[in-house]
C-alpha cells in the first residue's frame, strides 16, 4: 500500500504579525496579487466568487509557487511598475499570517502545488514555532493559474476588501492625467486616495478622491512600510501635481465653488494650495468669459460687477492673496486673465463715439439740449471737473442686452443722442454722469451715492425756490380791550 507523502514545510518566518491588520487587509493582498498576475501575463480579469467551500480568488496566470512566499523583492514587478500594484512578497506573507490568526482556513491550488498553513518548529530549534506553508503535490496539475480558497470568511470582510479597489468601488472619474486621475468624492464619505487602483488612505478634508498611477520615491517608500494608512506627506505632492495638470471644467468648477467657502472656513484642503487656486483660475478663464473679483470689490464695486454680468461675464470670487497674482497669470490658451480693473479697461475701450454737432439736432432735441447750462449751474462744484458735454450717435458697438446712455470720459461727459428725446431724460443722464465726475467713483459706491444725493438736494432746493410764491403774512385779528 502506497503511503501519502507528507507535505514539505516552508518556514514563513512569521512569529508576530502587524496588530492593526485585519481580514479585509489580508484579502486585499490576495486580490492585488491576482490582479498583478493578470496584468503581467495579459490574461483575463481574476474571478472573485463564493462557492460552497468558501470564497475563491482565481486568476489565469502562471500559478503561485512556494518561492513567491519569500520576502525578496520581485524583480519582474520592479521592471514593470506601471502594470502592477505591489512589488514585495512581504504583503502576501502578512496576509497568510492574518488569516491563520483569525481562524480562516487557507488552501492555495496551482499547477505546481497545493499550499496550506500550519505552525511548526523551526528547523533545529524545536522550542521556537513559526507559521509554515505546507507544500504538497498539486491536486490539479492541469490547472491554469491560481485558486486561492478562504474557508470561514465572512461576506462582509470580502465586501470590505473589494472596496479597497477602485475597479470595484465604482468611483466616478472626472479627469485623467499622466500622473493619475481625479475622482468624484462619494457623498457623505471621506475622500479616497488610491495608488494604482488600491486605496491607501482616506481624507476627511479633501474635495476629490484621487488615483495616483505614477508614484514618487517618497510614496513608494511609504507604501513599502504601510499599505493601509499611508500618511499625507507621502502623497500630497503627487495629488497637487495631478491637480496642476488638470484642464477639466468639472474639476475647475468645484474648485471655484470651494474658493467661495474660504471666508466661512468650510473649504477643503486642496483649495488652500495657492498653485491649485491659480490652476483653477486658468481653467475657468479659458473655458468661459470670466472676471475674478475679491470680496472687497463685490462690496464696493457692485455696479461695475453688474455691468460685467450684463456683458455676459461670469463672476468668480477669489481671495485677496490670489488676486495679487492675477497680473502674472495666463489662461490655458495663453491669454491674460481678467480681473475687475482689466474689465474696466476693456469696458472703457468698448466705447466707440460718433460725435455730432448740436446744430444738427432736430427741434425737439434742441429743446432738451438748451437746459444744459442751467443743469451745470445747478450742479455747482459737482460739475467743476466737466470741461465739455458731447453728443454721440453711438456708445458701444455691442449693446444687444442693454443700452448705454451716457459715460464720464474724463474730462468730458458723452451722452447718446437718443437721451435728448425729452429734457427730463437728458437731465437724468447728465446728472448721473456729473455724479461720476464729482465722486470719481463707481456705480453703487458710497462716494457716488453721496454725490447723487447731494445733486438731488440741490435740485429740490432750486425747485422749491422757483415755485414758491410771495410769502403772505398771517392775518392778525384785533382784540378789543375792554375797560374795567
C-alpha positions as a Markdown table, in Angstrom:
| # | Residue | x | y | z |
|---|---|---|---|---|
| 1 | Unk | 0.0 | 0.0 | 0.0 |
| 2 | Unk | 1.4 | 3.4 | -1.1 |
| 3 | Unk | 1.6 | 5.9 | 1.7 |
| 4 | Unk | 0.7 | 9.5 | 1.1 |
| 5 | Unk | 3.7 | 11.8 | 1.1 |
| 6 | Unk | 3.7 | 14.3 | 3.8 |
| 7 | Unk | 3.9 | 17.9 | 2.6 |
| 8 | Unk | 7.1 | 19.8 | 2.8 |
| 9 | Unk | 7.2 | 22.7 | 5.3 |
| 10 | Unk | 8.4 | 26.0 | 4.1 |
| 11 | Unk | 9.1 | 28.4 | 7.0 |
| 12 | Unk | 7.4 | 31.8 | 6.5 |
| 13 | Unk | 9.5 | 33.3 | 9.3 |
| 14 | Unk | 6.4 | 34.9 | 10.8 |
| 15 | Unk | 6.2 | 34.9 | 14.5 |
| 16 | Unk | 4.2 | 38.1 | 15.1 |
| 17 | Unk | 2.1 | 39.9 | 12.5 |
| 18 | Unk | 1.1 | 43.6 | 12.3 |
| 19 | Unk | -1.5 | 44.0 | 15.0 |
| 20 | Unk | -3.7 | 46.5 | 13.1 |
| 21 | Unk | -4.1 | 44.2 | 10.1 |
| 22 | Unk | -7.5 | 42.6 | 9.9 |
| 23 | Unk | -9.1 | 40.2 | 7.5 |
| 24 | Unk | -10.1 | 42.7 | 4.8 |
| 25 | Unk | -6.5 | 44.0 | 4.6 |
| 26 | Unk | -5.3 | 40.4 | 4.1 |
| 27 | Unk | -7.8 | 39.7 | 1.4 |
| 28 | Unk | -6.8 | 42.9 | -0.3 |
| 29 | Unk | -3.2 | 41.5 | -0.7 |
| 30 | Unk | -4.6 | 38.3 | -2.3 |
| 31 | Unk | -6.7 | 40.2 | -4.7 |
| 32 | Unk | -3.8 | 42.6 | -5.5 |
| 33 | Unk | -1.5 | 39.7 | -6.4 |
| 34 | Unk | -4.2 | 38.1 | -8.6 |
| 35 | Unk | -4.6 | 41.5 | -10.4 |
| 36 | Unk | -0.9 | 41.8 | -10.8 |
| 37 | Unk | -0.6 | 38.4 | -12.3 |
| 38 | Unk | -3.4 | 39.1 | -14.8 |
| 39 | Unk | -1.7 | 42.3 | -15.8 |
| 40 | Unk | 1.8 | 40.7 | -16.2 |
| 41 | Unk | 0.5 | 37.8 | -18.2 |
| 42 | Unk | -2.2 | 39.6 | -20.2 |
| 43 | Unk | -4.8 | 37.1 | -19.0 |
| 44 | Unk | -8.4 | 37.6 | -18.1 |
| 45 | Unk | -9.7 | 39.6 | -15.1 |
| 46 | Unk | -9.4 | 37.5 | -11.9 |
| 47 | Unk | -12.6 | 35.9 | -10.7 |
| 48 | Unk | -13.9 | 36.5 | -7.1 |
| 49 | Unk | -16.7 | 34.2 | -6.3 |
| 50 | Unk | -18.3 | 32.5 | -3.3 |
| 51 | Unk | -18.8 | 28.7 | -3.5 |
| 52 | Unk | -19.9 | 26.0 | -1.1 |
| 53 | Unk | -16.3 | 25.5 | 0.2 |
| 54 | Unk | -15.7 | 29.2 | 0.7 |
| 55 | Unk | -14.6 | 32.3 | -1.1 |
| 56 | Unk | -12.3 | 31.9 | -4.2 |
| 57 | Unk | -9.9 | 34.4 | -5.8 |
| 58 | Unk | -8.9 | 32.8 | -9.1 |
| 59 | Unk | -6.5 | 34.1 | -11.7 |
| 60 | Unk | -5.4 | 32.5 | -15.0 |
| 61 | Unk | -1.7 | 33.3 | -14.8 |
| 62 | Unk | 1.3 | 31.0 | -14.3 |
| 63 | Unk | 0.4 | 29.7 | -10.8 |
| 64 | Unk | 1.8 | 30.6 | -7.4 |
| 65 | Unk | 5.0 | 28.8 | -6.3 |
| 66 | Unk | 6.3 | 28.4 | -2.8 |
| 67 | Unk | 9.3 | 30.6 | -3.8 |
| 68 | Unk | 6.9 | 33.5 | -4.1 |
| 69 | Unk | 6.4 | 33.4 | -0.3 |
| 70 | Unk | 9.9 | 34.8 | 0.3 |
| 71 | Unk | 10.3 | 38.3 | 1.4 |
| 72 | Unk | 12.6 | 39.2 | -1.5 |
| 73 | Unk | 11.7 | 42.0 | -4.0 |
| 74 | Unk | 10.0 | 40.7 | -7.1 |
| 75 | Unk | 12.3 | 41.7 | -10.0 |
| 76 | Unk | 9.5 | 41.2 | -12.6 |
| 77 | Unk | 7.2 | 43.6 | -10.8 |
| 78 | Unk | 10.1 | 46.1 | -10.4 |
| 79 | Unk | 10.8 | 46.1 | -14.1 |
| 80 | Unk | 7.1 | 46.8 | -15.0 |
| 81 | Unk | 5.9 | 49.1 | -12.2 |
| 82 | Unk | 3.2 | 50.7 | -14.3 |
| 83 | Unk | 1.4 | 47.4 | -14.7 |
| 84 | Unk | 1.3 | 46.2 | -11.1 |
| 85 | Unk | 0.0 | 47.2 | -7.7 |
| 86 | Unk | 2.9 | 45.9 | -5.5 |
| 87 | Unk | 6.5 | 44.7 | -5.6 |
| 88 | Unk | 7.2 | 43.0 | -2.3 |
| 89 | Unk | 6.1 | 39.5 | -1.3 |
| 90 | Unk | 6.0 | 40.6 | 2.4 |
| 91 | Unk | 2.4 | 41.6 | 1.8 |
| 92 | Unk | 1.3 | 38.1 | 1.0 |
| 93 | Unk | 3.2 | 36.6 | 4.0 |
| 94 | Unk | 1.4 | 39.1 | 6.3 |
| 95 | Unk | -1.9 | 38.2 | 4.7 |
| 96 | Unk | -1.4 | 34.5 | 5.3 |
| 97 | Unk | -0.4 | 35.1 | 9.0 |
| 98 | Unk | -3.5 | 37.3 | 9.4 |
| 99 | Unk | -5.8 | 34.5 | 8.0 |
| 100 | Unk | -4.2 | 32.0 | 10.4 |
| 101 | Unk | -4.6 | 34.2 | 13.4 |
| 102 | Unk | -8.2 | 35.0 | 12.6 |
| 103 | Unk | -9.1 | 31.3 | 12.1 |
| 104 | Unk | -9.6 | 31.4 | 8.4 |
| 105 | Unk | -8.5 | 28.2 | 6.6 |
| 106 | Unk | -6.4 | 28.8 | 3.5 |
| 107 | Unk | -6.0 | 26.5 | 0.5 |
| 108 | Unk | -3.9 | 27.6 | -2.4 |
| 109 | Unk | -4.1 | 25.4 | -5.6 |
| 110 | Unk | -1.8 | 25.9 | -8.5 |
| 111 | Unk | -0.3 | 23.7 | -11.3 |
| 112 | Unk | 2.9 | 23.5 | -9.1 |
| 113 | Unk | 1.5 | 22.6 | -5.7 |
| 114 | Unk | -1.2 | 22.8 | -3.1 |
| 115 | Unk | -0.4 | 25.0 | -0.2 |
| 116 | Unk | -2.0 | 25.2 | 3.3 |
| 117 | Unk | -0.8 | 26.7 | 6.6 |
| 118 | Unk | 0.4 | 25.2 | 9.8 |
| 119 | Unk | 2.5 | 26.1 | 12.8 |
| 120 | Unk | 5.7 | 24.1 | 13.2 |
| 121 | Unk | 9.1 | 24.2 | 14.9 |
| 122 | Unk | 11.9 | 26.0 | 13.1 |
| 123 | Unk | 14.5 | 23.7 | 11.7 |
| 124 | Unk | 16.9 | 22.7 | 14.5 |
| 125 | Unk | 15.0 | 24.9 | 17.0 |
| 126 | Unk | 12.2 | 22.8 | 18.4 |
| 127 | Unk | 11.3 | 25.3 | 21.1 |
| 128 | Unk | 10.5 | 28.1 | 18.5 |
| 129 | Unk | 7.3 | 27.6 | 16.5 |
| 130 | Unk | 6.5 | 29.8 | 13.5 |
| 131 | Unk | 4.0 | 29.7 | 10.7 |
| 132 | Unk | 4.9 | 27.4 | 7.8 |
| 133 | Unk | 3.5 | 26.8 | 4.4 |
| 134 | Unk | 2.7 | 23.1 | 3.9 |
| 135 | Unk | 3.6 | 22.5 | 0.3 |
| 136 | Unk | 2.1 | 19.3 | -1.3 |
| 137 | Unk | 1.8 | 17.9 | -4.8 |
| 138 | Unk | -0.8 | 19.7 | -6.9 |
| 139 | Unk | -4.3 | 18.2 | -6.8 |
| 140 | Unk | -5.0 | 19.9 | -10.1 |
| 141 | Unk | -1.7 | 19.8 | -12.1 |
| 142 | Unk | -3.5 | 20.9 | -15.3 |
| 143 | Unk | -5.0 | 24.0 | -13.7 |
| 144 | Unk | -4.2 | 27.3 | -15.3 |
| 145 | Unk | -3.4 | 29.9 | -12.8 |
| 146 | Unk | -4.0 | 30.0 | -9.0 |
| 147 | Unk | -7.1 | 29.3 | -7.0 |
| 148 | Unk | -6.9 | 31.0 | -3.6 |
| 149 | Unk | -9.6 | 29.5 | -1.3 |
| 150 | Unk | -10.6 | 31.0 | 2.0 |
| 151 | Unk | -12.9 | 29.0 | 4.2 |
| 152 | Unk | -14.8 | 30.6 | 7.1 |
| 153 | Unk | -14.5 | 34.1 | 5.5 |
| 154 | Unk | -17.4 | 36.4 | 6.2 |
| 155 | Unk | -19.2 | 38.1 | 3.3 |
| 156 | Unk | -18.8 | 41.5 | 4.9 |
| 157 | Unk | -15.0 | 41.0 | 5.1 |
| 158 | Unk | -14.9 | 40.2 | 1.4 |
| 159 | Unk | -17.0 | 43.3 | 0.6 |
| 160 | Unk | -14.7 | 45.4 | 2.7 |
| 161 | Unk | -11.7 | 44.0 | 0.9 |
| 162 | Unk | -13.1 | 44.7 | -2.6 |
| 163 | Unk | -13.9 | 48.2 | -1.5 |
| 164 | Unk | -10.1 | 48.8 | -1.4 |
| 165 | Unk | -10.0 | 48.6 | -5.2 |
| 166 | Unk | -11.1 | 51.4 | -7.5 |
| 167 | Unk | -12.4 | 48.9 | -10.0 |
| 168 | Unk | -14.9 | 47.5 | -7.5 |
| 169 | Unk | -15.6 | 50.7 | -5.6 |
| 170 | Unk | -17.2 | 52.5 | -8.5 |
| 171 | Unk | -15.7 | 56.0 | -8.1 |
| 172 | Unk | -16.5 | 58.3 | -11.0 |
| 173 | Unk | -13.5 | 59.6 | -12.9 |
| 174 | Unk | -13.7 | 63.3 | -13.5 |
| 175 | Unk | -10.3 | 63.7 | -15.3 |
| 176 | Unk | -7.3 | 61.6 | -16.1 |
| 177 | Unk | -3.7 | 62.9 | -16.3 |
| 178 | Unk | -0.4 | 61.2 | -17.0 |
| 179 | Unk | 0.2 | 61.2 | -13.2 |
| 180 | Unk | -3.2 | 59.9 | -12.1 |
| 181 | Unk | -6.9 | 60.5 | -12.0 |
| 182 | Unk | -9.2 | 63.0 | -10.2 |
| 183 | Unk | -12.3 | 61.2 | -8.9 |
| 184 | Unk | -15.6 | 62.5 | -7.7 |
| 185 | Unk | -15.9 | 62.0 | -3.9 |
| 186 | Unk | -18.6 | 59.8 | -2.6 |
| 187 | Unk | -21.3 | 61.8 | -0.8 |
| 188 | Unk | -21.1 | 61.6 | 3.0 |
| 189 | Unk | -17.9 | 59.6 | 2.9 |
| 190 | Unk | -14.3 | 60.6 | 3.3 |
| 191 | Unk | -12.3 | 61.2 | 0.1 |
| 192 | Unk | -10.2 | 58.2 | -1.0 |
| 193 | Unk | -6.6 | 58.1 | -2.1 |
| 194 | Unk | -5.7 | 55.2 | -4.4 |
| 195 | Unk | -2.3 | 54.2 | -5.7 |
| 196 | Unk | -2.6 | 52.2 | -8.9 |
| 197 | Unk | -6.2 | 51.4 | -8.1 |
| 198 | Unk | -5.7 | 50.3 | -4.5 |
| 199 | Unk | -6.9 | 52.6 | -1.6 |
| 200 | Unk | -4.1 | 53.5 | 0.7 |
| 201 | Unk | -5.7 | 56.4 | 2.7 |
| 202 | Unk | -8.8 | 58.4 | 3.3 |
| 203 | Unk | -9.1 | 62.1 | 3.7 |
| 204 | Unk | -11.9 | 63.9 | 5.5 |
| 205 | Unk | -10.9 | 67.3 | 4.2 |
| 206 | Unk | -10.2 | 66.6 | 0.5 |
| 207 | Unk | -12.6 | 67.9 | -2.1 |
| 208 | Unk | -11.8 | 65.0 | -4.5 |
| 209 | Unk | -10.7 | 61.4 | -4.4 |
| 210 | Unk | -7.5 | 60.5 | -6.4 |
| 211 | Unk | -5.9 | 57.5 | -8.1 |
| 212 | Unk | -2.2 | 58.0 | -8.3 |
| 213 | Unk | -0.7 | 56.0 | -11.2 |
| 214 | Unk | 2.8 | 57.4 | -11.2 |
| 215 | Unk | 4.4 | 57.2 | -7.8 |
| 216 | Unk | 7.3 | 59.2 | -6.3 |
| 217 | Unk | 10.2 | 57.6 | -4.4 |
| 218 | Unk | 8.8 | 59.0 | -1.2 |
| 219 | Unk | 5.4 | 57.5 | -1.8 |
| 220 | Unk | 6.8 | 54.1 | -2.8 |
| 221 | Unk | 8.9 | 54.1 | 0.3 |
| 222 | Unk | 5.9 | 54.8 | 2.4 |
| 223 | Unk | 3.9 | 52.0 | 0.6 |
| 224 | Unk | 6.6 | 49.5 | 1.4 |
| 225 | Unk | 6.2 | 50.4 | 5.1 |
| 226 | Unk | 2.5 | 50.7 | 5.3 |
| 227 | Unk | -0.2 | 49.9 | 2.8 |
| 228 | Unk | -3.4 | 50.8 | 4.6 |
| 229 | Unk | -3.0 | 54.2 | 6.2 |
| 230 | Unk | -0.2 | 56.0 | 4.3 |
| 231 | Unk | 0.4 | 59.5 | 5.7 |
| 232 | Unk | -0.5 | 62.6 | 3.7 |
| 233 | Unk | 3.1 | 63.8 | 3.4 |
| 234 | Unk | 3.8 | 60.8 | 1.2 |
| 235 | Unk | 1.2 | 61.6 | -1.4 |
| 236 | Unk | 0.4 | 65.3 | -1.1 |
| 237 | Unk | 2.9 | 66.5 | -3.7 |
| 238 | Unk | 1.6 | 63.9 | -6.2 |
| 239 | Unk | -2.0 | 64.9 | -5.6 |
| 240 | Unk | -1.1 | 68.6 | -6.1 |
| 241 | Unk | 0.8 | 67.7 | -9.3 |
| 242 | Unk | -2.3 | 65.9 | -10.6 |
| 243 | Unk | -4.5 | 68.9 | -9.9 |
| 244 | Unk | -1.9 | 71.2 | -11.6 |
| 245 | Unk | -2.2 | 69.1 | -14.8 |
| 246 | Unk | -6.0 | 69.3 | -14.7 |
| 247 | Unk | -7.8 | 71.1 | -17.6 |
| 248 | Unk | -11.3 | 69.9 | -16.8 |
| 249 | Unk | -14.2 | 72.2 | -16.4 |
| 250 | Unk | -15.8 | 69.8 | -14.0 |
| 251 | Unk | -12.8 | 69.9 | -11.7 |
| 252 | Unk | -12.3 | 73.7 | -12.0 |
| 253 | Unk | -16.0 | 74.4 | -11.3 |
| 254 | Unk | -15.8 | 72.5 | -8.0 |
| 255 | Unk | -12.6 | 74.2 | -7.1 |
| 256 | Unk | -14.1 | 77.6 | -7.9 |
| 257 | Unk | -17.1 | 76.8 | -5.7 |
| 258 | Unk | -14.7 | 75.8 | -2.9 |
| 259 | Unk | -12.9 | 79.2 | -3.2 |
| 260 | Unk | -16.0 | 80.9 | -2.1 |
| 261 | Unk | -16.1 | 78.8 | 1.1 |
| 262 | Unk | -12.7 | 80.1 | 2.3 |
| 263 | Unk | -14.1 | 83.0 | 4.2 |
| 264 | Unk | -16.6 | 80.8 | 6.0 |
| 265 | Unk | -13.9 | 78.2 | 6.8 |
| 266 | Unk | -15.8 | 75.4 | 5.2 |
| 267 | Unk | -13.5 | 74.9 | 2.2 |
| 268 | Unk | -11.5 | 71.7 | 1.5 |
| 269 | Unk | -7.8 | 71.4 | 1.9 |
| 270 | Unk | -6.8 | 71.4 | -1.8 |
| 271 | Unk | -8.0 | 74.9 | -2.4 |
| 272 | Unk | -5.7 | 76.3 | 0.3 |
| 273 | Unk | -2.8 | 75.5 | -2.0 |
| 274 | Unk | -2.1 | 78.7 | -3.9 |
| 275 | Unk | -0.8 | 77.0 | -7.1 |
| 276 | Unk | -4.0 | 74.9 | -7.2 |
| 277 | Unk | -6.1 | 78.1 | -6.9 |
| 278 | Unk | -4.1 | 79.5 | -9.8 |
| 279 | Unk | -4.7 | 76.4 | -11.9 |
| 280 | Unk | -8.5 | 76.6 | -11.2 |
| 281 | Unk | -8.4 | 80.2 | -12.4 |
| 282 | Unk | -6.5 | 79.3 | -15.6 |
| 283 | Unk | -9.1 | 76.6 | -16.5 |
| 284 | Unk | -12.1 | 78.8 | -15.7 |
| 285 | Unk | -10.7 | 81.8 | -17.7 |
| 286 | Unk | -10.1 | 79.6 | -20.7 |
| 287 | Unk | -13.5 | 77.9 | -20.7 |
| 288 | Unk | -15.8 | 80.9 | -20.2 |
| 289 | Unk | -15.9 | 84.7 | -20.1 |
| 290 | Unk | -14.9 | 85.2 | -16.5 |
| 291 | Unk | -13.9 | 88.0 | -14.2 |
| 292 | Unk | -12.2 | 87.3 | -10.9 |
| 293 | Unk | -13.1 | 89.6 | -8.1 |
| 294 | Unk | -12.4 | 89.8 | -4.3 |
| 295 | Unk | -15.0 | 90.2 | -1.6 |
| 296 | Unk | -14.0 | 93.9 | -1.1 |
| 297 | Unk | -14.7 | 94.5 | -4.8 |
| 298 | Unk | -18.0 | 92.8 | -4.5 |
| 299 | Unk | -18.9 | 95.1 | -1.7 |
| 300 | Unk | -17.7 | 98.4 | -3.1 |
| 301 | Unk | -17.9 | 98.0 | -6.9 |
| 302 | Unk | -21.1 | 96.1 | -7.2 |
| 303 | Unk | -22.4 | 98.2 | -10.1 |
| 304 | Unk | -19.3 | 97.7 | -12.2 |
| 305 | Unk | -19.6 | 94.0 | -11.5 |
| 306 | Unk | -23.3 | 94.1 | -12.6 |
| 307 | Unk | -22.0 | 95.7 | -15.8 |
| 308 | Unk | -19.8 | 92.8 | -16.3 |
| 309 | Unk | -22.6 | 90.3 | -15.7 |
| 310 | Unk | -24.8 | 92.2 | -18.2 |
| 311 | Unk | -21.9 | 91.9 | -20.7 |
| 312 | Unk | -22.1 | 88.1 | -20.3 |
| 313 | Unk | -19.1 | 87.6 | -17.9 |
| 314 | Unk | -19.2 | 85.0 | -15.2 |
| 315 | Unk | -18.2 | 86.5 | -11.9 |
| 316 | Unk | -15.7 | 84.3 | -10.0 |
| 317 | Unk | -14.8 | 85.1 | -6.4 |
| 318 | Unk | -11.1 | 84.8 | -5.4 |
| 319 | Unk | -9.2 | 85.6 | -2.1 |
| 320 | Unk | -7.0 | 88.7 | -1.9 |
| 321 | Unk | -3.8 | 86.7 | -1.9 |
| 322 | Unk | -4.7 | 85.1 | -5.3 |
| 323 | Unk | -5.9 | 88.5 | -6.7 |
| 324 | Unk | -2.4 | 89.9 | -6.3 |
| 325 | Unk | -1.1 | 87.1 | -8.6 |
| 326 | Unk | -3.6 | 87.5 | -11.4 |
| 327 | Unk | -1.5 | 90.0 | -13.5 |
| 328 | Unk | 1.2 | 87.4 | -13.8 |
| 329 | Unk | -1.1 | 84.5 | -14.8 |
| 330 | Unk | -2.3 | 83.4 | -18.2 |
| 331 | Unk | -5.2 | 81.0 | -19.0 |
| 332 | Unk | -4.7 | 77.6 | -20.7 |
| 333 | Unk | -4.7 | 79.4 | -24.1 |
| 334 | Unk | -2.0 | 81.8 | -23.1 |
| 335 | Unk | -4.3 | 84.8 | -22.8 |
| 336 | Unk | -4.3 | 87.3 | -19.9 |
| 337 | Unk | -6.7 | 86.6 | -17.0 |
| 338 | Unk | -9.2 | 89.4 | -16.4 |
| 339 | Unk | -9.7 | 90.9 | -13.0 |
| 340 | Unk | -12.0 | 93.9 | -12.4 |
| 341 | Unk | -9.5 | 96.5 | -13.3 |
| 342 | Unk | -8.9 | 94.7 | -16.5 |
| 343 | Unk | -12.6 | 94.5 | -17.2 |
| 344 | Unk | -12.9 | 98.3 | -16.6 |
| 345 | Unk | -10.2 | 98.9 | -19.2 |
| 346 | Unk | -11.9 | 96.5 | -21.7 |
| 347 | Unk | -15.2 | 98.2 | -20.9 |
| 348 | Unk | -13.9 | 101.6 | -21.5 |
| 349 | Unk | -12.2 | 100.6 | -24.7 |
| 350 | Unk | -15.5 | 99.2 | -26.0 |
| 351 | Unk | -16.9 | 102.7 | -26.4 |
| 352 | Unk | -16.9 | 104.0 | -30.0 |
| 353 | Unk | -18.1 | 107.5 | -30.4 |
| 354 | Unk | -19.6 | 109.2 | -33.5 |
| 355 | Unk | -19.9 | 112.8 | -32.3 |
| 356 | Unk | -22.4 | 115.2 | -33.8 |
| 357 | Unk | -22.7 | 119.0 | -33.8 |
| 358 | Unk | -25.5 | 120.3 | -31.6 |
| 359 | Unk | -26.6 | 122.4 | -34.5 |
| 360 | Unk | -27.6 | 119.3 | -36.4 |
| 361 | Unk | -30.2 | 118.3 | -33.8 |
| 362 | Unk | -33.8 | 118.4 | -34.6 |
| 363 | Unk | -36.2 | 120.8 | -32.9 |
| 364 | Unk | -37.2 | 118.5 | -30.0 |
| 365 | Unk | -33.6 | 117.6 | -29.3 |
| 366 | Unk | -32.5 | 121.2 | -29.3 |
| 367 | Unk | -35.2 | 121.9 | -26.7 |
| 368 | Unk | -33.7 | 119.3 | -24.5 |
| 369 | Unk | -30.1 | 120.5 | -25.2 |
| 370 | Unk | -30.9 | 124.1 | -24.2 |
| 371 | Unk | -31.2 | 123.1 | -20.5 |
| 372 | Unk | -27.5 | 122.1 | -20.4 |
| 373 | Unk | -26.2 | 125.4 | -19.0 |
| 374 | Unk | -28.9 | 125.5 | -16.2 |
| 375 | Unk | -28.2 | 121.9 | -15.2 |
| 376 | Unk | -24.4 | 122.6 | -14.9 |
| 377 | Unk | -25.1 | 125.7 | -12.9 |
| 378 | Unk | -27.4 | 123.7 | -10.6 |
| 379 | Unk | -24.7 | 121.0 | -10.1 |
| 380 | Unk | -22.3 | 123.7 | -8.9 |
| 381 | Unk | -19.0 | 122.3 | -7.7 |
| 382 | Unk | -20.0 | 118.8 | -8.7 |
| 383 | Unk | -19.6 | 119.9 | -12.3 |
| 384 | Unk | -16.2 | 121.7 | -12.0 |
| 385 | Unk | -14.3 | 118.8 | -13.5 |
| 386 | Unk | -16.5 | 118.7 | -16.6 |
| 387 | Unk | -14.9 | 120.6 | -19.4 |
| 388 | Unk | -17.5 | 119.7 | -22.1 |
| 389 | Unk | -20.6 | 117.7 | -22.7 |
| 390 | Unk | -20.7 | 115.9 | -26.1 |
| 391 | Unk | -23.3 | 114.1 | -28.1 |
| 392 | Unk | -22.6 | 110.9 | -29.9 |
| 393 | Unk | -24.8 | 108.8 | -32.2 |
| 394 | Unk | -23.2 | 105.7 | -30.8 |
| 395 | Unk | -21.8 | 104.5 | -27.5 |
| 396 | Unk | -20.8 | 100.8 | -27.5 |
| 397 | Unk | -20.8 | 98.6 | -30.6 |
| 398 | Unk | -22.3 | 95.6 | -28.8 |
| 399 | Unk | -25.4 | 96.7 | -26.9 |
| 400 | Unk | -27.6 | 93.7 | -27.6 |
| 401 | Unk | -28.6 | 93.3 | -24.0 |
| 402 | Unk | -28.8 | 96.9 | -22.8 |
| 403 | Unk | -28.1 | 100.4 | -24.0 |
| 404 | Unk | -25.5 | 102.7 | -22.5 |
| 405 | Unk | -26.9 | 106.3 | -22.5 |
| 406 | Unk | -24.0 | 108.2 | -21.0 |
| 407 | Unk | -20.4 | 108.0 | -19.8 |
| 408 | Unk | -17.9 | 110.0 | -17.9 |
| 409 | Unk | -14.9 | 110.0 | -20.2 |
| 410 | Unk | -12.7 | 112.4 | -18.2 |
| 411 | Unk | -12.7 | 115.4 | -18.7 |
| 412 | Unk | -15.8 | 115.1 | -20.8 |
| 413 | Unk | -19.3 | 113.7 | -20.4 |
| 414 | Unk | -20.6 | 112.0 | -23.5 |
| 415 | Unk | -24.4 | 111.4 | -23.9 |
| 416 | Unk | -26.1 | 109.3 | -26.5 |
| 417 | Unk | -28.3 | 111.3 | -28.9 |
| 418 | Unk | -31.3 | 109.2 | -28.0 |
| 419 | Unk | -31.5 | 110.7 | -24.5 |
| 420 | Unk | -32.4 | 114.1 | -26.0 |
| 421 | Unk | -35.9 | 112.9 | -26.7 |
| 422 | Unk | -37.0 | 114.8 | -23.6 |
| 423 | Unk | -35.5 | 117.4 | -21.2 |
| 424 | Unk | -36.2 | 115.1 | -18.3 |
| 425 | Unk | -34.4 | 112.1 | -19.9 |
| 426 | Unk | -31.4 | 114.3 | -20.8 |
| 427 | Unk | -31.2 | 115.8 | -17.3 |
| 428 | Unk | -31.4 | 112.4 | -15.6 |
| 429 | Unk | -28.5 | 111.0 | -17.7 |
| 430 | Unk | -26.5 | 114.2 | -17.4 |
| 431 | Unk | -26.8 | 114.4 | -13.6 |
| 432 | Unk | -25.8 | 110.8 | -13.3 |
| 433 | Unk | -22.6 | 111.3 | -15.2 |
| 434 | Unk | -21.9 | 114.6 | -13.2 |
| 435 | Unk | -22.1 | 112.4 | -10.1 |
| 436 | Unk | -19.4 | 110.2 | -11.6 |
| 437 | Unk | -17.3 | 113.2 | -12.4 |
| 438 | Unk | -17.7 | 114.6 | -9.0 |
| 439 | Unk | -17.1 | 111.5 | -6.9 |
| 440 | Unk | -14.6 | 109.8 | -9.3 |
| 441 | Unk | -16.3 | 106.6 | -8.1 |
| 442 | Unk | -18.2 | 103.7 | -9.5 |
| 443 | Unk | -21.9 | 102.9 | -9.5 |
| 444 | Unk | -23.3 | 101.9 | -6.2 |
| 445 | Unk | -20.2 | 103.1 | -4.2 |
| 446 | Unk | -20.7 | 105.3 | -1.2 |
| 447 | Unk | -19.0 | 108.4 | -2.7 |
| 448 | Unk | -21.1 | 108.1 | -5.9 |
| 449 | Unk | -24.3 | 107.7 | -3.9 |
| 450 | Unk | -23.4 | 110.7 | -1.8 |
| 451 | Unk | -22.9 | 112.8 | -4.9 |
| 452 | Unk | -26.2 | 111.7 | -6.4 |
| 453 | Unk | -28.0 | 112.5 | -3.1 |
| 454 | Unk | -26.4 | 116.0 | -3.0 |
| 455 | Unk | -27.4 | 116.7 | -6.6 |
| 456 | Unk | -30.9 | 115.6 | -5.8 |
| 457 | Unk | -30.9 | 118.0 | -2.8 |
| 458 | Unk | -29.7 | 120.9 | -4.9 |
| 459 | Unk | -32.4 | 120.2 | -7.4 |
| 460 | Unk | -35.0 | 120.1 | -4.7 |
| 461 | Unk | -33.9 | 123.4 | -3.2 |
| 462 | Unk | -33.8 | 125.0 | -6.6 |
| 463 | Unk | -37.3 | 123.7 | -7.5 |
| 464 | Unk | -38.8 | 125.0 | -4.2 |
| 465 | Unk | -37.2 | 128.4 | -4.6 |
| 466 | Unk | -38.5 | 128.7 | -8.2 |
| 467 | Unk | -42.1 | 127.6 | -7.4 |
| 468 | Unk | -42.7 | 129.3 | -4.1 |
| 469 | Unk | -44.9 | 132.5 | -4.4 |
| 470 | Unk | -44.6 | 135.7 | -2.3 |
| 471 | Unk | -45.0 | 134.9 | 1.4 |
| 472 | Unk | -48.1 | 136.3 | 2.9 |
| 473 | Unk | -48.2 | 137.5 | 6.5 |
| 474 | Unk | -50.7 | 135.7 | 8.6 |
| 475 | Unk | -53.8 | 137.9 | 9.4 |
| 476 | Unk | -53.9 | 139.3 | 12.9 |
| 477 | Unk | -57.3 | 139.7 | 14.5 |
| 478 | Unk | -57.6 | 142.8 | 16.6 |
| 479 | Unk | -58.8 | 142.1 | 20.1 |
| 480 | Unk | -60.7 | 144.8 | 21.8 |
| 481 | Unk | -59.5 | 145.5 | 25.3 |
| 482 | Unk | -62.5 | 146.2 | 27.4 |
| 483 | Unk | -62.5 | 148.7 | 30.1 |
| 484 | Unk | -62.6 | 147.6 | 33.6 |
